[in-house]
């Protein structure tokens, strides 16, 4: 099963390693978010008690992510705008997520680098090939111990069930690092057309075997609590851009 919901450290020498960047084009450029809204959106991916101590990076579409707030807990929060594994660019991908210390040191690097390379003008197909090359040559490594990426925000927009097309969704969940683990390994049988089958842990393979996570959705009661608590953010995101409006049944 290959799904993508979801799912630093700016690279070691982005220039020179991949050759001269191409000129920027409308395809490679992203619409920036208002900084205060992007900060709130990024932090909404973390549990409320963890937000005050979290580091936040904001996206400058002209250059990549920049440090906006240095935290103290090792947790790093961003809004991901480029899904490298798709091999194409869109300006309507919004994935708020927070990585713990081990995730910040590993998985977050490729997200940061993808944003920088896109800003420099690299094509989507070349970006996909470059990220895959860096995993293959171990420029990017996987966590060497257990950890979690928090994705408990009330809104995200990316490919999702039931058809894996791009949707705006309310699907708060946790992602535990599980490189090279498969659904067969944990006897999971997720069916994207059957929501009840997604209520138990399953594996989400995001582009390659290294980028595999064990997904645990929040329960219905917990989800309802997130939506109620984050209603001001939900309204602000919808007012900012219509593609971020949740459908009525999402509540």
VOPAGU-2260 file (C-alpha; in pm, 1 decimal, decimal comma):
REM VOPAGU-2260
SITE   aa  ch    i         X         Y         Z
SITE  UNK   A    0       0,0       0,0       0,0
SITE  UNK   A    1     145,7     334,3    -102,5
SITE  UNK   A    2     -17,7     632,7      54,4
SITE  UNK   A    3      87,7     989,1     108,3
SITE  UNK   A    4     -86,4    1203,5     359,0
SITE  UNK   A    5     141,0    1357,4     491,5
SITE  UNK   A    6     387,6    1270,8     480,4
SITE  UNK   A    7    1680,7    2108,6     995,5
SITE  UNK   A    8    1865,5    2171,9     893,5
SITE  UNK   A    9    1913,3    2287,7     544,8
SITE  UNK   A   10    2130,7    2057,5     343,4
SITE  UNK   A   11    2479,4    1994,8     333,4
SITE  UNK   A   12    2586,3    2186,2      32,5
SITE  UNK   A   13    2283,1    2222,9    -181,1
SITE  UNK   A   14    2472,5    2419,2    -443,1
SITE  UNK   A   15    2740,8    2242,9    -638,0
SITE  UNK   A   16    2614,5    1894,3    -550,9
SITE  UNK   A   17    2342,7    1900,2    -813,4
SITE  UNK   A   18    2477,8    2147,7   -1062,4
SITE  UNK   A   19    2358,7    2495,3   -1149,7
SITE  UNK   A   20    1997,6    2568,2   -1064,3
SITE  UNK   A   21    1747,8    2636,3   -1338,3
SITE  UNK   A   22    1570,6    2970,8   -1355,5
SITE  UNK   A   23    1273,1    3000,5   -1125,6
SITE  UNK   A   24     938,7    2944,1   -1294,8
SITE  UNK   A   25     574,8    2977,6   -1179,3
SITE  UNK   A   26     574,0    2599,3   -1135,3
SITE  UNK   A   27     853,4    2608,2    -880,8
SITE  UNK   A   28     722,4    2906,5    -685,3
SITE  UNK   A   29     483,9    2879,3    -392,3
SITE  UNK   A   30     243,0    3132,4    -247,3
SITE  UNK   A   31     377,8    3237,3      94,8
SITE  UNK   A   32     155,9    3222,3     401,2
SITE  UNK   A   33     125,1    3512,0     647,5
SITE  UNK   A   34     395,6    3435,9     907,5
SITE  UNK   A   35     165,4    3442,5    1210,6
SITE  UNK   A   36     -83,8    3208,7    1044,1
SITE  UNK   A   37     189,1    2972,5     921,4
SITE  UNK   A   38     339,0    2961,8    1270,7
SITE  UNK   A   39       2,8    2879,9    1428,1
SITE  UNK   A   40     -67,5    2620,2    1159,9
SITE  UNK   A   41     271,1    2451,8    1205,8
SITE  UNK   A   42     238,2    2439,4    1584,7
SITE  UNK   A   43    -113,1    2295,2    1561,8
SITE  UNK   A   44      49,1    1969,0    1452,1
SITE  UNK   A   45     194,0    1926,1    1802,5
SITE  UNK   A   46      10,4    1841,0    2123,7
SITE  UNK   A   47     -85,1    2167,1    2300,4
SITE  UNK   A   48     150,3    2103,4    2592,2
SITE  UNK   A   49     447,2    2071,8    2354,1
SITE  UNK   A   50     399,4    2388,9    2151,0
SITE  UNK   A   51     564,8    2652,0    2369,7
SITE  UNK   A   52     900,9    2473,0    2361,4
SITE  UNK   A   53     897,0    2378,4    1990,1
SITE  UNK   A   54    1122,5    2517,3    1718,3
SITE  UNK   A   55     940,9    2663,9    1415,8
SITE  UNK   A   56    1064,4    2705,3    1059,0
SITE  UNK   A   57     870,0    2916,8     810,8
SITE  UNK   A   58     887,4    2883,2     432,9
SITE  UNK   A   59    1031,5    3158,5     216,3
SITE  UNK   A   60     933,0    3042,6    -134,4
SITE  UNK   A   61    1232,3    3230,1    -277,1
SITE  UNK   A   62    1492,8    3037,9     -80,2
SITE  UNK   A   63    1348,8    2764,4     143,5
SITE  UNK   A   64    1280,3    2732,0     514,7
SITE  UNK   A   65    1418,8    2982,3     764,2
SITE  UNK   A   66    1435,4    2959,2    1140,2
SITE  UNK   A   67    1154,5    3165,5    1291,4
SITE  UNK   A   68    1170,0    3051,0    1651,7
SITE  UNK   A   69    1426,7    2844,0    1835,3
SITE  UNK   A   70    1276,7    2600,4    2081,8
SITE  UNK   A   71    1423,6    2403,2    2369,2
SITE  UNK   A   72    1258,2    2060,1    2348,2
SITE  UNK   A   73    1403,7    1917,2    2026,6
SITE  UNK   A   74    1060,6    1926,0    1860,2
SITE  UNK   A   75    1057,5    2104,4    1520,8
SITE  UNK   A   76     737,5    2215,6    1344,8
SITE  UNK   A   77     680,4    2324,9     984,3
SITE  UNK   A   78     414,3    2333,8     714,6
SITE  UNK   A   79     538,8    2109,2     434,8
SITE  UNK   A   80     448,4    2240,7      87,9
SITE  UNK   A   81     637,5    2005,4    -145,3
SITE  UNK   A   82     564,9    1632,6    -172,2
SITE  UNK   A   83     878,1    1519,4    -358,8
SITE  UNK   A   84     759,0    1163,6    -418,6
SITE  UNK   A   85     474,5    1279,2    -644,7
SITE  UNK   A   86     720,3    1390,0    -912,3
SITE  UNK   A   87     510,8    1701,4    -975,3
SITE  UNK   A   88     459,2    2038,5    -811,2
SITE  UNK   A   89     143,6    2197,7    -676,0
SITE  UNK   A   90      80,0    2520,9    -489,7
SITE  UNK   A   91    -201,0    2378,2    -276,5
SITE  UNK   A   92     -19,7    2118,9     -61,8
SITE  UNK   A   93     -26,9    2204,5     310,3
SITE  UNK   A   94     101,9    1945,3     558,0
SITE  UNK   A   95     159,0    2072,7     913,1
SITE  UNK   A   96     386,6    1837,8    1103,1
SITE  UNK   A   97     631,1    1827,1    1392,3
SITE  UNK   A   98     932,1    1598,6    1426,8
SITE  UNK   A   99    1089,3    1494,4    1754,8
SITE  UNK   A  100    1466,6    1514,2    1803,4
SITE  UNK   A  101    1557,7    1203,1    1604,9
SITE  UNK   A  102    1314,7    1295,1    1325,4
SITE  UNK   A  103    1454,9    1648,8    1309,6
SITE  UNK   A  104    1802,9    1501,8    1264,5
SITE  UNK   A  105    1693,2    1264,1     986,1
SITE  UNK   A  106    1359,3    1288,0     806,8
SITE  UNK   A  107    1316,6    1662,6     836,6
SITE  UNK   A  108    1635,7    1719,0     637,0
SITE  UNK   A  109    1485,7    1597,9     310,0
SITE  UNK   A  110    1179,9    1821,4     352,8
SITE  UNK   A  111    1403,0    2123,1     408,7
SITE  UNK   A  112    1622,6    2034,1     113,3
SITE  UNK   A  113    1327,6    1972,3    -118,2
SITE  UNK   A  114    1198,0    2321,5     -45,5
SITE  UNK   A  115    1538,6    2476,5    -111,9
SITE  UNK   A  116    1594,2    2290,1    -438,0
SITE  UNK   A  117    1246,0    2377,5    -558,0
SITE  UNK   A  118    1309,1    2742,7    -478,0
SITE  UNK   A  119    1634,4    2726,6    -674,0
SITE  UNK   A  120    1440,0    2616,4    -981,7
SITE  UNK   A  121    1492,0    2240,6    -987,2
SITE  UNK   A  122    1218,5    2057,9   -1178,8
SITE  UNK   A  123     986,8    1820,8    -995,5
SITE  UNK   A  124    1121,9    1513,1   -1176,2
SITE  UNK   A  125    1481,9    1613,7   -1106,3
SITE  UNK   A  126    1397,0    1677,4    -740,6
SITE  UNK   A  127    1245,5    1331,0    -704,7
SITE  UNK   A  128    1555,1    1174,6    -858,4
SITE  UNK   A  129    1786,2    1379,4    -635,3
SITE  UNK   A  130    1603,7    1288,6    -314,2
SITE  UNK   A  131    1612,4     922,4    -413,8
SITE  UNK   A  132    1985,7     951,4    -490,6
SITE  UNK   A  133    2054,6    1101,9    -149,1
SITE  UNK   A  134    1872,2     819,0      24,0
SITE  UNK   A  135    2064,8     566,6    -184,3
SITE  UNK   A  136    2405,8     718,4    -104,2
SITE  UNK   A  137    2311,5     770,0     263,0
SITE  UNK   A  138    2324,1    1146,5     255,1
SITE  UNK   A  139    1986,2    1096,9     419,2
SITE  UNK   A  140    1968,3     839,7     695,8
SITE  UNK   A  141    1680,2     687,8     887,7
SITE  UNK   A  142    1624,2     711,8    1264,1
SITE  UNK   A  143    1827,1     462,8    1463,6
SITE  UNK   A  144    1575,3     450,9    1745,8
SITE  UNK   A  145    1200,3     481,5    1788,2
SITE  UNK   A  146    1038,2     820,5    1756,0
SITE  UNK   A  147     726,8    1006,6    1648,3
SITE  UNK   A  148     612,9    1276,9    1411,5
SITE  UNK   A  149     307,2    1461,0    1541,3
SITE  UNK   A  150      33,4    1543,1    1290,6
SITE  UNK   A  151    -259,2    1632,3    1515,2
SITE  UNK   A  152    -345,6    1955,2    1329,1
SITE  UNK   A  153    -714,4    2007,6    1248,3
SITE  UNK   A  154    -651,6    2060,5     876,0
SITE  UNK   A  155    -413,9    1926,6     614,5
SITE  UNK   A  156    -425,5    1924,3     236,0
SITE  UNK   A  157    -250,2    1647,6      44,7
SITE  UNK   A  158    -326,6    1314,7    -119,6
SITE  UNK   A  159    -552,0    1104,7     100,0
SITE  UNK   A  160    -821,7     840,6     119,6
SITE  UNK   A  161   -1033,4     710,9     -32,2
SITE  UNK   A  162    -884,7     782,7    -377,4
SITE  UNK   A  163    -546,0     934,6    -287,4
SITE  UNK   A  164    -635,8    1251,4    -474,7
SITE  UNK   A  165    -553,9    1585,2    -310,6
SITE  UNK   A  166    -814,6    1670,1     -46,9
SITE  UNK   A  167    -848,6    1908,2     244,6
SITE  UNK   A  168    -892,3    1678,4     540,6
SITE  UNK   A  169    -937,8    1666,5     913,9
SITE  UNK   A  170    -734,3    1358,0     998,5
SITE  UNK   A  171    -524,2    1415,3    1311,2
SITE  UNK   A  172    -282,4    1130,0    1365,6
SITE  UNK   A  173      58,4    1019,9    1489,0
SITE  UNK   A  174     337,2     879,0    1272,5
SITE  UNK   A  175     587,3     644,5    1437,7
SITE  UNK   A  176     909,2     586,7    1245,5
SITE  UNK   A  177     910,9     244,3    1081,0
SITE  UNK   A  178    1169,0     236,7     800,4
SITE  UNK   A  179    1147,6     -79,9     590,0
SITE  UNK   A  180     844,7    -208,5     785,1
SITE  UNK   A  181     546,6    -328,9     581,7
SITE  UNK   A  182     180,1    -387,5     658,9
SITE  UNK   A  183     248,8    -759,6     626,3
SITE  UNK   A  184     507,3    -731,5     902,6
SITE  UNK   A  185     246,9    -605,7    1148,6
SITE  UNK   A  186     -46,6    -807,9    1004,3
SITE  UNK   A  187    -229,9    -486,1     912,5
SITE  UNK   A  188    -496,5    -475,8     643,7
SITE  UNK   A  189    -575,1    -110,5     571,7
SITE  UNK   A  190    -841,5     -37,7     310,6
SITE  UNK   A  191    -855,5     325,3     199,0
SITE  UNK   A  192   -1223,0     285,0     113,6
SITE  UNK   A  193   -1309,5     148,7     458,4
SITE  UNK   A  194   -1239,6     405,5     730,0
SITE  UNK   A  195   -1291,2     152,6    1007,6
SITE  UNK   A  196    -988,5     -42,7     881,8
SITE  UNK   A  197    -772,5     266,5     933,9
SITE  UNK   A  198    -853,0     297,3    1303,6
SITE  UNK   A  199    -580,6      48,8    1392,7
SITE  UNK   A  200    -206,5      94,0    1324,7
SITE  UNK   A  201     -97,7      51,8     964,6
SITE  UNK   A  202     207,3     135,8     754,0
SITE  UNK   A  203     220,8     437,3     525,4
SITE  UNK   A  204     506,0     408,5     274,0
SITE  UNK   A  205     594,1     759,9     158,4
SITE  UNK   A  206     794,1     736,3    -160,6
SITE  UNK   A  207    1043,9     467,4     -59,2
SITE  UNK   A  208    1098,0     197,2     200,9
SITE  UNK   A  209    1306,8     428,9     415,9
SITE  UNK   A  210    1016,5     671,1     442,2
SITE  UNK   A  211     771,8     435,7     608,4
SITE  UNK   A  212     569,3     523,1     914,5
SITE  UNK   A  213     329,0     340,2    1143,3
SITE  UNK   A  214      12,9     551,9    1147,3
SITE  UNK   A  215    -225,4     579,8    1441,0
SITE  UNK   A  216    -531,8     798,9    1387,9
SITE  UNK   A  217    -677,0     983,0    1683,0
SITE  UNK   A  218   -1010,1     846,6    1800,7
SITE  UNK   A  219   -1342,1    1010,4    1715,8
SITE  UNK   A  220   -1368,6    1179,6    2055,6
SITE  UNK   A  221   -1013,5    1311,5    2038,8
SITE  UNK   A  222   -1064,1    1432,1    1681,0
SITE  UNK   A  223   -1380,4    1616,6    1780,1
SITE  UNK   A  224   -1187,9    1782,6    2061,1
SITE  UNK   A  225    -914,7    1897,5    1820,6
SITE  UNK   A  226   -1170,2    2043,8    1580,9
SITE  UNK   A  227   -1352,2    2226,0    1860,8
SITE  UNK   A  228   -1036,7    2363,5    2018,8
SITE  UNK   A  229    -884,2    2470,4    1686,7
SITE  UNK   A  230   -1199,9    2630,1    1544,0
SITE  UNK   A  231   -1037,0    2978,6    1525,5
SITE  UNK   A  232    -747,3    2834,9    1324,3
SITE  UNK   A  233    -982,9    2640,5    1098,3
SITE  UNK   A  234   -1174,6    2960,9    1025,8
SITE  UNK   A  235    -856,5    3161,7     969,5
SITE  UNK   A  236    -718,6    2907,0     723,9
SITE  UNK   A  237   -1045,4    2900,2     531,2
SITE  UNK   A  238   -1055,7    3281,4     517,9
SITE  UNK   A  239    -693,9    3288,8     397,3
SITE  UNK   A  240    -742,9    3041,5     112,1
SITE  UNK   A  241   -1054,9    2858,6       2,3
SITE  UNK   A  242    -869,2    2533,5     -69,9
SITE  UNK   A  243    -807,9    2507,2     305,0
SITE  UNK   A  244   -1178,0    2512,1     392,1
SITE  UNK   A  245   -1299,0    2186,7     541,5
SITE  UNK   A  246   -1609,3    2024,0     399,7
SITE  UNK   A  247   -1901,2    2026,0     641,3
SITE  UNK   A  248   -1883,4    1650,2     692,4
SITE  UNK   A  249   -1521,3    1679,9     805,5
SITE  UNK   A  250   -1648,0    1805,5    1140,6
